[in-house]
Structures are given as structure tokens and as C-alpha cells.
Amino acid sequence: MLRVKQPIAARSKQYDGLYPLATFQEIIDLAKQTMAADPKRRINIYPETKNPVYQRQLGLPLEETLVAMLTKEGWNTADSPVFVQSFEPGSLN
């Protein structure tokens, strides 16, 4: 399991490795639980595909997995609380 680690050298490392990294599914679940508890509240999520070309070269395409997860949650419409980001524009097609 991945653990959280401070990547910036000038910041304290005292918490490195102490906490697990939240999965994307856990973030989705948290947003849904929060909105269910208060229907007037809208929580948006902003996933970013990191190095999608490199990931695809490794045989780990990000986009298909991301779309499948969002579709499973019913968050695959224009009014879904999701804004997908990428520094590689081709990844967003």
C-alpha cells in the first residue's frame, strides 16, 4: 500500500510514511457521502491524469480506467461533479 511522503525538501518530513494514500475510489466515496449528508452541498473532484503517455507505454492506460470508474459511479455526464485535468491535452479527448 502506498504511503504519503512530503516531496518538497524544504518541508518537514516528520509525517512521511505514517498515513496511507487515499485511493481515487475513496475520494469518490467521500464526496458522495458528504453530498448525501447535505443534499444542498455539491462537492467537485478534480482528478488529473499524470504522465498518461508514459503510463500507456507501460501498459497502464489511465484514461480508460478513469472513464470506467466515473461511469460506474454515474458521473459520466456534463453536469457531473468532475473536472478532469491533464498536462497532455490528447489525454482529454
Phi, psi and chi 1 to 4 in degrees:
 res  aa     phi    psi   chi1   chi2   chi3   chi4
   1 MET       -  137.8  175.5  178.4 -102.5      -
   2 LEU   -72.0  144.8  -65.0  175.7      -      -
   3 ARG  -120.0  150.8  -51.0  -65.4  -75.3 -179.2
   4 VAL   -73.1  139.0  175.2      -      -      -
   5 LYS  -143.7  133.8 -177.3  176.8  177.0 -175.2
   6 GLN   -72.3  118.0  174.5   55.6 -105.4      -
   7 PRO   -85.0  -13.1   30.4  -34.7      -      -
   8 ILE   -93.3  119.3  -60.3  173.8      -      -
   9 ALA   -58.5  -34.1      -      -      -      -
  10 ALA   -76.6   -9.1      -      -      -      -
  11 ARG   -97.3  158.7  -66.2 -173.8 -178.6  165.6
  12 SER   -61.2  140.9  171.9      -      -      -
  13 LYS  -104.9   12.0  -53.4  -70.3 -174.8 -176.3
  14 GLN   -61.7  -22.4   71.1 -176.3   36.4      -
  15 TYR  -103.7    1.7  -61.2  108.7      -      -
  16 ASP   -54.4  130.1  -79.5    6.2      -      -
  17 GLY    78.6   -2.1      -      -      -      -
  18 LEU   -82.1  -25.9  -65.5  180.0      -      -
  19 TYR  -125.0  142.7  -56.8  101.0      -      -
  20 PRO   -72.9  151.1   24.3  -30.4      -      -
  21 LEU   -78.9  131.0 -175.9   66.2      -      -
  22 ALA   -67.0  140.3      -      -      -      -
  23 THR   -82.6  163.1   66.4      -      -      -
  24 PHE   -61.3  -39.0 -175.3   52.0      -      -
  25 GLN   -62.3  -39.2 -174.1   63.1   56.4      -
  26 GLU   -64.4  -35.7  -70.5  170.1  -27.9      -
  27 ILE   -67.1  -44.2  -61.3  -61.3      -      -
  28 ILE   -59.6  -47.8  -68.5  171.4      -      -
  29 ASP   -60.5  -42.1  -66.2  -16.0      -      -
  30 LEU   -63.0  -44.3  178.4   60.6      -      -
  31 ALA   -61.9  -44.4      -      -      -      -
  32 LYS   -65.4  -42.3  -75.7 -168.9  160.9 -163.7
  33 GLN   -63.6  -40.7  -70.3  167.9    5.4      -
  34 THR   -65.1  -43.2  -57.9      -      -      -
  35 MET   -69.7  -34.2  -70.8 -171.6  -70.6      -
  36 ALA   -66.8  -35.9      -      -      -      -
  37 ALA   -70.4  -28.7      -      -      -      -
  38 ASP  -141.0   88.4 -177.5   -2.3      -      -
  39 PRO   -57.7  -18.2  -24.2   34.0      -      -
  40 LYS   -79.9  -13.7  -65.5  178.2 -173.1  173.5
  41 ARG   -94.7  135.3 -173.0  168.6 -173.6 -176.5
  42 ARG  -117.1  127.3 -179.4  174.5  170.3   96.4
  43 ILE  -111.1  123.2  -55.3  -70.2      -      -
  44 ASN  -100.4  147.2  -65.8  -57.4      -      -
  45 ILE  -115.1  148.7   61.5  171.0      -      -
  46 TYR  -127.7   72.9  -68.7   80.2      -      -
  47 PRO   -70.4  146.6   25.1  -32.0      -      -
  48 GLU  -124.9  129.6  178.5 -177.5  -22.4      -
  49 THR   -79.0  119.5   58.5      -      -      -
  50 LYS   -94.0  120.6  -63.9  -74.4 -169.3 -179.6
  51 ASN    48.2   55.4  -59.4  -47.4      -      -
  52 PRO   -61.8  -33.9   16.2  -24.9      -      -
  53 VAL   -65.2  -45.2  170.7      -      -      -
  54 TYR   -62.7  -44.8  174.4   71.5      -      -
  55 GLN   -61.0  -40.5  -61.4  -63.9  -25.2      -
  56 ARG   -63.9  -39.2 -173.5  172.3  -65.5  -76.1
  57 GLN   -62.3  -30.2  -70.3  170.7  -13.9      -
  58 LEU   -80.7   -4.0  -67.1  176.8      -      -
  59 GLY    84.9   19.9      -      -      -      -
  60 LEU  -122.7   65.9  -56.6  166.9      -      -
  61 PRO   -62.6  127.5   23.0  -30.7      -      -
  62 LEU   -80.8  -40.6  -58.5  171.9      -      -
  63 GLU   -61.4  -46.0  -59.0   88.6  -12.8      -
  64 GLU   -62.7  -40.3  -69.4   87.3  -12.6      -
  65 THR   -66.3  -43.8  -58.0      -      -      -
  66 LEU   -61.2  -47.8  176.0   60.6      -      -
  67 VAL   -62.9  -40.6  169.2      -      -      -
  68 ALA   -62.9  -42.2      -      -      -      -
  69 MET   -65.5  -43.7  -70.1 -177.6   77.7      -
  70 LEU   -66.7  -38.0  -64.8  173.6      -      -
  71 THR   -64.1  -43.8  -61.1      -      -      -
  72 LYS   -58.2  -34.5 -179.3 -179.1  111.0  -92.7
  73 GLU   -86.0   -3.9  -62.7  -62.0  -28.6      -
  74 GLY    78.5   18.1      -      -      -      -
  75 TRP  -107.4   53.0  -76.0   -1.3      -      -
  76 ASN  -124.0   30.9   58.3  -16.8      -      -
  77 THR  -120.7  166.0   61.8      -      -      -
  78 ALA   -61.2  -26.2      -      -      -      -
  79 ASP   -96.8   10.7   64.6  -21.9      -      -
  80 SER   -68.6  152.2  -63.7      -      -      -
  81 PRO   -82.8   51.3   32.3  -36.3      -      -
  82 VAL  -135.4  133.1 -179.7      -      -      -
  83 PHE  -127.1  108.2  -61.5   90.5      -      -
  84 VAL   -85.8  134.0  178.9      -      -      -
  85 GLN  -118.4  151.4  -53.8  173.2   92.1      -
  86 SER  -162.9  142.4 -178.9      -      -      -
  87 PHE   -83.9   -2.5  -74.8  104.3      -      -
  88 GLU  -114.7   95.6  -63.3  179.4   26.8      -
  89 PRO   -52.4  -34.0  -23.8   32.6      -      -
  90 GLY   -60.8  -23.2      -      -      -      -
  91 SER   -69.4  -20.3  174.6      -      -      -
  92 LEU   -94.6   -0.3  -60.2  173.2      -      -
  93 ASN   -74.2      -  -66.4  -28.7      -      -
